[in-house]
Amino acid sequence: MNVEIKTWLYDILKAIDEIESFFSDIPRDFNTYQKDTKTKRAVERNIEIIGEAMSRIFHSDDPIELSNSRKIVDTRNRIIHGYDTVSDEIIWAIMIKHLPILKAEIEKIISKERI
């Protein structure tokens, strides 16, 4: 795996870790999330970062397969270009359902590279 792809994978992990850290001192609850504009915007920003890194991986010479990566890139585009149509429910679902899977996949890929 080339250095750029590794860098982008680590960027994704860092963004996921940052999202997780937002809930270290507040409940991991949708209603709490929905009322907290700062946390919502911070989560959205990190999903933008994840989507951009995914997009770069797609367009690299050595792309790797990751679950729901196309949807995450599409969500990034929606947040940036259709900011007024961003759904809290969709962002929450990505955060709760898809990011843990993505994190595990990336950690597995990176651990194989270290061997």
Summary of the structure (lengths in Angstrom):
residues: 115
radius of gyration: 14.2
end to end distance: 12.6
largest distance: 45.1
contacts: 325
relative contact order: 0.17
helix: 78%
strand: 0%
